[in-house]
């Protein structure tokens, strides 16, 4: 089992944790309704790739 030999400084700890961040999701506008959606996903209005896939009930 690994045992810490020396205390890490705050700077070293912060350098290691710089990659612990949330990535903002990529959003694109739907050409049909103008609402933001994730790419390669069907919009809530039922349009995907410029075609009406689902009719709203």
C-alpha positions in Angstrom: 0.0 0.0 0.0 1.4 3.4 -1.0 2.1 5.7 1.9 2.6 9.4 1.4 6.2 10.4 2.4 5.9 14.2 2.1 3.1 16.7 2.1 2.1 18.1 -1.3 2.1 21.8 -1.6 -1.1 23.7 -2.5 0.4 24.6 -5.9 1.2 21.0 -6.8 -2.3 19.9 -5.8 -3.8 22.7 -7.9 -1.7 21.8 -10.9 -3.0 18.2 -10.7 -6.6 19.3 -10.4 -6.6 21.8 -13.3 -8.2 19.1 -15.4 -11.1 18.4 -13.0 -13.5 20.8 -14.7 -16.9 20.4 -16.3 -17.1 20.7 -20.1 -19.9 22.9 -21.4 -22.1 20.9 -23.8 -22.0 21.8 -27.5 -25.3 23.3 -28.6 -26.6 24.2 -32.1 -29.7 25.9 -33.2 -32.5 23.9 -34.7 -33.2 25.2 -38.2 -36.9 24.6 -37.9 -37.8 26.1 -34.5 -34.6 28.0 -33.5 -34.3 26.2 -30.2 -30.9 25.1 -29.0 -30.2 21.3 -29.1 -27.3 18.9 -28.9 -25.8 18.0 -32.3 -26.8 14.7 -33.9 -29.9 14.6 -31.8 -33.6 15.0 -32.7 -35.0 18.4 -31.7 -38.1 18.6 -29.4 -40.1 19.9 -32.4 -39.5 16.5 -34.1 -37.0 17.5 -36.8 -33.7 15.7 -37.5 -31.4 16.5 -40.4 -33.9 18.9 -41.9 -36.7 16.2 -42.0 -39.8 15.9 -39.9 -39.3 12.6 -38.0 -42.0 12.7 -35.3 -45.4 14.4 -35.5 -46.3 16.2 -32.3 -49.4 14.7 -30.8 
